């Protein structure tokens, strides 16, 4: 995890951040729109949403544009990414509160909903479970959580096949082949990835109910669940 976070500390790399997720995650922008729709099913018009892993601010900008009266609390450990998030929100930034840190640094809430996009795959399984429990503890009863991150079959042989597909998609989207291959190797070597069934089970173990898969594309999955 620490190796990946170094990339979020480099101002030059952070400035190019918005270019990379769409190259590696199919339907990246639509996942943000779907997350807003799923949250809005239960978050009131004047509700407050916790966004864990908010650096860059891309999903927060979508949430703010689609729900003009929501309040947003963005949490991220990388100060450069939070700086980018403020800039990304532009005139909507006053509607957001920013917290540098991890879930333990987030306000107690209670929040009307939460989103955690492209973040949980950085955490080892025990810390991922603890983080999910801390998110749930900050939500009102029945509040939704939307989570999406890297999650694909981890059996020997299958894991390698899916990592090759991860790189191949990025190359097809215009990524430099050498960089895409290196990214796939880094993901395989440094992230404690789970298969989709195990990821869904962690949500249930953390106390969430009504766990539903809403997105699946190559090496990515997304779920909505309720506290």
N, C-alpha and C positions, 0 to 999 in steps of 0.2 A: 504493500500500500504506500509506504513512504516514497518509493521510487516513482510511483505515478504522481504523487502530490508535488514532487519537485517540478514537474512540468507546469503546474498551476502557479508556481512562484516566479516564473520567468516572464517579465512584462511583454517581451516580444512574442512568446508563445501564446500568452493569454490574449493578445491582440488578434491573433489568428484563430482563436478558439471556435468561433461560430462556423468556420469552414469545415471542421473535422467531423462533428457528429453526423451530419447528413450523409457523409461518405461511407460511414461504417454502420449506420443504423437505418434500415429501410423504413421509409415513412416517418422520419424523425419529427418533422413539423406537425404531421397529423396526430402523432402520439400526444403531443402537447394539447392539441385541440380536443382530442378524445378525453384526455385527463380533465380538462375544464368542464366538458359536458358531464362526465361521470360525477365529478365533485358537485356540480350544480344540481344534481338530482336530490341532494340532501342538505347542502350548505345553503342557508338563507341568503336572500339578496344582500343583506348587510352583514354577512358573516365574516369571520376571520380564518384564514387558511395558513397553516404552517407549511413551509417549503424547505425540506432538508436537502442539502446539496444544491443550494440556490445560486452558486457562483455562475456568472455569465448572464443570469437573469432572463434567459430566453423563454422558459415556461412561465415565469412571473409576468412577463410582458403580455403573453397570450392570455393569461388569466385576467390581468387588469383590463385588457381590451374587450374581452368577452363578458366580464362581469364588472361593470363600472363602479359598483358600490362595495365590493369586497375590500377588506383590509388584508395585507399580506405580511408575513413574518418570514424572512429569508435567513437561513443558517448555513454557513459554509466556513471551513477552516482556513481557506486561502484568502488573505487580504486583497491580493491583486484581482482575484475572481470576483470578490464583492465589489471592488471598485468598478469593474466592468459591468456588473449587474446594475449598479446605480445608473451608469451611463446608458445602458440598454433600455431601462425603464423610462428615461427621459422625463417628460412632464408628469408621468405617473409615479415617479419615485417617492413623492411625499406620502403616498398611500402605503408605503412599505416601511417596515422596521428591519434593521439589519443586525445580525448577530454573528460575530466572528467566533467560530468554534464548532463543537459537535453537538449531538443531541442533548448531552447533559447541560450544555450552556443555553439551551432554548428556554424561553419562558414556560412557566408551568401551565399556561392556558387558563381555562380550557379552550381548545380550538374547535371550530365547527367542521374542519376537514384538514387533511394533510396530503402532501404529494412528495414523493421521493423518486426522482427520475435520474437514471444513469449514475446511481450513487451506491446502492447496497452491495453491488458486486465488488467494491473495494474492501469490504469488511469480511474477515474470517467468519465462518458460520456461527460460532458462539457469540461474537460481538454483533453480528447481524441480528441474532435473536434478541439480545439485550437491547439493541437499538429499536427494534420493532416494539418491544414491550414498553420502552420509554415513550415512543410515539403514541402508543395506545393510551398510556397513562395521562397524556396531555389532551386527549380528545373527549368531547362530550359523548355520552352514550348514543350509539347508533351513527356516529359521524363516520364519513368515508375516508379511507386511505387509498390513494392510487400510487402504485409502485411499478416501475419498469426498469429493467436492467438486463445485463447479459446472463442468460440462463439457457443451457442446451445439454443434450445427453453427454454424460461424463464417462461412460464405459470405455475401456481401452479400445482404441481403434476408432470408435465413433467420435471421441473428443478431437482427435487429430483431423478427422475428416471435416468436422464443423469449423475448426480453426482455419483450415484451408479455404473453406467457403467464405468465412469472415473476411479473409484477405482478398479473395477473388471478387467479392461484391464491392469492396472499397476500390479496387483497381478498375472495375467496370464503371464506377462513379467518378473516375478521374484521379484517384490517388496514385502517387508514385509507387510502382511495383515494389521497389526495395523497401520503402517506408511501410507499405502495407504488410509485407511479409514480416518485417521487424516488429510491427505492432501486434500481429498475431502471435509471434513467439513471446513477446512480453506479456500478453494476456495469459497465455498458457503457463508461463513460468511464474508469474507473480500474483495472480488472482486466485482466491479460494472459491472457484466456481461450483455451482450446484446444478443438478438437473431440475427441470421445471417442477416435477412432483415434490422434490425436497424443498424447493423454494415456497411452494404453496403450503406445505406442511409447517414450515417455519411461521408463516402468517397465522395459521391456526394455533400453533403452540404459543405464540405471543398473545393470544386471546382474541384475535379477530375472527369474525364469523362471516358467513355468506361470501366466501372467497370465490371470485369469478375471474377466469382468464378472459381478457378483452383484446389482447394483442399477441400475435406470434409471427415472427418473421426471422428466418435464418437463426442466428444465435441470440435472439432477443425475445423476451417475454414481458407481458404487462398484466397486472392483476388489479382488481378493485375489491376492497373488503370493507367491513364495517366494524367499528369498535363495540 
